[in-house]
Amino acid sequence: MSALPSPAPGLRIALLALAALTLVPDTATMAAAGELPAISSRQRTEKKSFTDGEIVDGFLKTAFGAEYHLAGRVDRIRKFDGPVRVFAESDRTDRKAQLAKVVADIGRRVQHLDIAMIDTNEAANVRVKLVRDRDLFRTISSFYGAEKAREIRTSLDPQCLSGFRKNDNFEIEHSDVILTVDNGDFTFLDCAYEELLQSLGPINDTASVPWTMFNDNVSMGYFDVYDQYILNLLYDPRIKAGMTVAEAKAVLPAVLADVRAWVKQVNDLKE
């Protein structure tokens, strides 16, 4: 795979979201309903009721800043401003099928996000590279160079990662995601959800919010309710790329009221 393309004039190589995930052994193969016991148990005990303050706090902590960044400002909203098309590069048809389900699930649960898989790399603005664990460091090196790859491995030791390139308006132009295919179903799904979602904009990991998958101490394996709030806030049309924290805070109360109604509907939540 060629290295991550150098940014054109006016573009910056933006950010890397790196997940230092804990390996969770699979207790069974994928069930008929497409679920794992490790995921089902988390869904049964998932917290689904949050105050406005809890939701806004997580949104601000993940939509601004960056766990690790290469260049450019990180104090603005970053998001795609248009359809998101995902291409997966792999010879593992099983993992590609799982990834397609993840993408479809994200599209179903984020109201104003147009996201779908696509068969050609040329038309994609999200590229997912599926690799064996032993090839992860080599792949990171091909994307970001050997020096940065060593720095990433030393400081974060990731199992999967994502990064994006944004323009001067803080609109994401292209994202790259690297996932390992041979660490089990739970780890694959956990990585796929986290890195795909972070490649859409909320790239800052935080240890201070216990309900988000954007916390390296949290493993989900599915698109939880709390993170649905974060992504639906980010992709509401009133939250615009380039907004400052103050500008986002000014519109968040109205946006959150509508997002609450949507998340309640799509998850069949009770009052």
C-alpha positions as CSV (number, residue, x, y, z in Angstrom):
1,M,0.0,0.0,0.0
2,S,1.4,3.4,-0.9
3,A,2.0,6.0,1.8
4,L,-0.7,8.4,2.8
5,P,-0.8,11.0,0.1
6,S,0.9,14.3,0.8
7,P,-1.6,17.1,1.3
8,A,-2.3,19.3,-1.6
9,P,-1.9,23.1,-1.0
10,G,-4.2,24.3,1.7
11,L,-4.6,20.8,3.2
12,R,-3.0,19.4,6.3
13,I,-2.4,15.9,7.5
14,A,-4.7,16.2,10.5
15,L,-4.9,13.7,13.2
16,L,-4.5,10.2,14.3
17,A,-6.9,8.4,16.6
18,L,-5.3,5.5,18.2
19,A,-7.0,2.9,20.2
20,A,-5.0,0.9,22.8
21,L,-7.6,-1.7,23.1
22,T,-7.5,-4.6,25.6
23,L,-7.8,-7.9,23.9
24,V,-11.1,-9.6,24.9
25,P,-11.2,-13.3,24.1
26,D,-14.2,-14.4,22.1
27,T,-16.4,-16.8,24.0
28,A,-18.2,-18.1,20.9
29,T,-18.4,-17.6,17.1
30,M,-20.8,-15.1,15.7
31,A,-24.3,-16.0,16.8
32,A,-27.1,-16.4,14.2
33,A,-28.3,-12.9,15.0
34,G,-24.9,-11.5,14.3
35,E,-24.0,-10.9,18.0
36,L,-21.3,-12.1,20.4
37,P,-22.0,-12.9,24.0
38,A,-19.3,-10.3,24.9
39,I,-21.4,-7.7,23.1
40,S,-24.8,-8.9,24.3
41,S,-23.7,-8.7,27.9
42,R,-22.6,-5.1,27.5
43,Q,-25.8,-4.2,25.8
44,R,-27.9,-5.6,28.7
45,T,-26.1,-3.5,31.2
46,E,-25.6,-0.4,29.0
47,K,-26.4,3.0,30.5
48,K,-28.9,4.7,28.2
49,S,-30.1,7.7,30.3
50,F,-27.9,10.8,30.4
51,T,-28.4,14.4,31.5
52,D,-27.8,17.2,29.0
53,G,-24.6,18.1,30.8
54,E,-23.3,14.5,30.5
55,I,-23.9,14.5,26.7
56,V,-22.5,17.9,26.0
57,D,-19.4,17.2,28.1
58,G,-18.6,14.1,26.1
59,F,-19.3,15.9,22.8
60,L,-17.0,18.8,23.6
61,K,-14.2,16.5,24.9
62,T,-14.2,14.3,21.8
63,A,-15.2,16.7,19.0
64,F,-12.4,19.1,19.9
65,G,-8.8,18.3,20.5
66,A,-6.9,15.2,19.5
67,E,-5.3,12.3,21.2
68,Y,-2.4,12.5,18.8
69,H,-1.9,14.9,15.9
70,L,0.6,15.6,13.2
71,A,-0.2,19.2,12.2
72,G,-2.9,21.9,12.2
73,R,-5.3,23.3,14.8
74,V,-7.4,21.0,16.9
75,D,-9.7,23.6,18.5
76,R,-12.4,23.5,15.8
77,I,-15.2,21.2,14.8
78,R,-14.0,18.7,12.1
79,K,-16.5,16.7,10.0
80,F,-17.3,15.6,6.5
81,D,-19.6,18.0,4.6
82,G,-21.2,15.6,2.1
83,P,-21.6,11.9,1.5
84,V,-19.1,9.5,3.1
85,R,-18.1,6.5,0.9
86,V,-16.1,3.7,2.5
87,F,-13.8,1.3,0.6
88,A,-12.3,-1.8,2.3
89,E,-9.1,-3.2,1.0
90,S,-8.7,-6.9,2.0
91,D,-9.0,-10.4,0.8
92,R,-10.9,-11.4,3.9
93,T,-14.5,-11.5,2.7
94,D,-15.8,-12.3,6.2
95,R,-14.2,-9.2,7.7
96,K,-15.4,-7.1,4.8
97,A,-18.9,-8.3,5.4
98,Q,-18.7,-7.4,9.1
99,L,-17.4,-4.0,8.2
100,A,-20.3,-3.4,5.8
101,K,-22.7,-4.2,8.6
102,V,-20.9,-1.7,10.9
103,V,-21.1,1.0,8.2
104,A,-24.8,0.3,7.6
105,D,-25.5,0.4,11.4
106,I,-23.8,3.8,11.7
107,G,-25.8,5.1,8.7
108,R,-29.0,4.0,10.3
109,R,-28.3,5.6,13.7
110,V,-26.9,9.0,12.6
111,Q,-29.7,11.0,11.2
112,H,-27.9,13.5,9.0
113,L,-25.0,11.4,7.9
114,D,-25.0,9.8,4.4
115,I,-22.5,6.9,4.7
116,A,-22.2,3.7,2.7
117,M,-19.8,1.1,1.4
118,I,-18.5,1.4,-2.1
119,D,-16.7,-1.0,-4.4
120,T,-14.0,1.3,-5.9
121,N,-11.1,3.0,-4.1
122,E,-11.1,5.9,-6.5
123,A,-14.6,7.1,-5.5
124,A,-14.1,6.6,-1.7
125,N,-13.3,9.3,0.8
126,V,-12.8,6.7,3.6
127,R,-10.3,4.0,3.0
128,V,-10.1,1.0,5.3
129,K,-7.0,-1.2,5.2
130,L,-7.6,-4.6,6.8
131,V,-4.3,-6.2,7.8
132,R,-2.8,-9.0,9.9
133,D,-1.6,-8.0,13.3
134,R,2.0,-8.8,12.3
135,D,1.7,-6.4,9.4
136,L,0.3,-3.5,11.4
137,F,3.5,-1.6,12.1
138,R,4.6,-2.0,8.5
139,T,1.3,-0.6,7.3
140,I,1.5,2.3,9.7
141,S,5.0,3.0,8.4
142,S,3.7,3.0,4.8
143,F,1.1,5.5,5.7
144,Y,3.0,7.9,8.0
145,G,6.7,7.1,7.6
146,A,9.0,5.0,9.7
147,E,9.9,7.7,12.2
148,K,6.3,8.5,13.0
149,A,5.4,4.8,13.1
150,R,8.0,4.2,15.7
151,E,6.8,7.1,17.7
152,I,3.2,5.8,17.5
153,R,4.2,2.3,18.5
154,T,6.3,3.5,21.4
155,S,3.8,6.0,22.9
156,L,0.5,4.2,22.2
157,D,1.1,0.7,20.9
158,P,-2.2,0.7,19.0
159,Q,-4.2,-2.3,17.7
160,C,-6.0,-0.1,15.2
161,L,-6.0,3.5,14.2
162,S,-7.5,6.2,12.0
163,G,-6.5,9.5,10.7
164,F,-8.0,12.2,8.4
165,R,-7.0,15.0,6.2
166,K,-9.0,18.3,6.4
167,N,-9.0,21.5,4.4
168,D,-8.7,25.1,5.6
169,N,-12.4,25.1,6.5
170,F,-11.9,22.1,8.8
171,E,-14.0,19.9,6.5
172,I,-12.6,16.4,6.3
173,E,-11.5,15.5,2.8
174,H,-10.3,12.0,3.3
175,S,-9.9,9.4,6.1
176,D,-7.7,6.3,6.5
177,V,-8.5,3.5,8.9
178,I,-6.3,0.5,9.7
179,L,-7.9,-2.5,11.3
180,T,-6.4,-5.9,12.2
181,V,-8.3,-9.0,11.1
182,D,-6.9,-11.8,13.2
183,N,-7.5,-10.7,16.9
184,G,-11.0,-12.2,17.1
185,D,-14.5,-11.0,16.3
186,F,-15.0,-8.8,19.4
187,T,-11.7,-6.9,18.9
188,F,-12.4,-6.5,15.2
189,L,-15.9,-5.0,15.8
190,D,-14.7,-2.9,18.7
191,C,-11.9,-1.4,16.5
192,A,-14.2,-1.0,13.5
193,Y,-16.8,1.0,15.3
194,E,-14.3,3.2,17.2
195,E,-12.0,3.9,14.3
196,L,-14.8,4.5,11.7
197,L,-16.6,6.8,14.1
198,Q,-13.4,8.7,15.0
199,S,-12.5,9.0,11.3
200,L,-15.8,11.0,11.0
201,G,-14.5,13.7,13.3
202,P,-14.7,13.0,17.1
203,I,-11.0,12.0,17.2
204,N,-10.0,13.0,20.7
205,D,-9.9,10.1,23.2
206,T,-10.8,11.0,26.8
207,A,-10.4,9.0,30.0
208,S,-12.7,11.3,31.9
209,V,-16.0,10.1,30.2
210,P,-16.8,6.5,31.3
211,W,-19.6,5.9,28.7
212,T,-17.9,6.5,25.4
213,M,-15.9,4.1,23.3
214,F,-13.5,7.1,22.7
215,N,-12.0,6.1,26.1
216,D,-9.2,3.7,25.9
217,N,-10.4,2.0,29.0
218,V,-13.8,1.2,27.4
219,S,-14.5,-1.6,25.0
220,M,-18.0,-1.8,23.4
221,G,-18.0,-3.8,20.2
222,Y,-21.2,-2.0,19.0
223,F,-22.6,1.6,18.5
224,D,-23.7,2.5,22.0
225,V,-26.4,5.1,22.9
226,Y,-24.0,7.6,24.4
227,D,-21.8,7.7,21.3
228,Q,-24.9,8.0,19.1
229,Y,-25.6,11.2,20.9
230,I,-22.1,12.5,20.1
231,L,-22.2,11.6,16.4
232,N,-25.8,12.9,15.9
233,L,-24.8,16.2,17.6
234,L,-21.7,16.5,15.3
235,Y,-23.6,15.7,12.1
236,D,-26.6,18.0,12.8
237,P,-26.5,20.7,10.1
238,R,-26.4,23.4,12.7
239,I,-23.0,22.2,13.9
240,K,-20.6,23.3,11.2
241,A,-17.0,22.5,10.4
242,G,-14.7,25.2,11.7
243,M,-16.9,26.1,14.7
244,T,-15.2,27.1,17.9
245,V,-16.2,25.7,21.3
246,A,-18.1,28.9,22.0
247,E,-19.9,28.8,18.7
248,A,-20.9,25.2,19.2
249,K,-22.1,25.8,22.7
250,A,-24.4,28.5,21.4
251,V,-26.4,26.1,19.3
252,L,-26.1,22.9,21.3
253,P,-29.3,23.3,23.4
254,A,-31.5,23.4,20.4
255,V,-29.6,20.7,18.6
256,L,-29.6,18.4,21.6
257,A,-33.4,18.6,21.9
258,D,-33.8,17.3,18.4
259,V,-31.0,14.7,18.8
260,R,-32.6,13.4,21.9
261,A,-35.9,12.7,20.0
262,W,-34.0,10.9,17.2
263,V,-31.9,8.7,19.4
264,K,-34.9,7.8,21.4
265,Q,-36.8,6.9,18.3
266,V,-34.0,4.8,16.6
267,N,-33.3,2.9,19.9
268,D,-36.9,2.6,21.1
269,L,-35.9,4.2,24.4
270,K,-38.3,4.7,27.2
271,E,-38.8,8.0,29.0
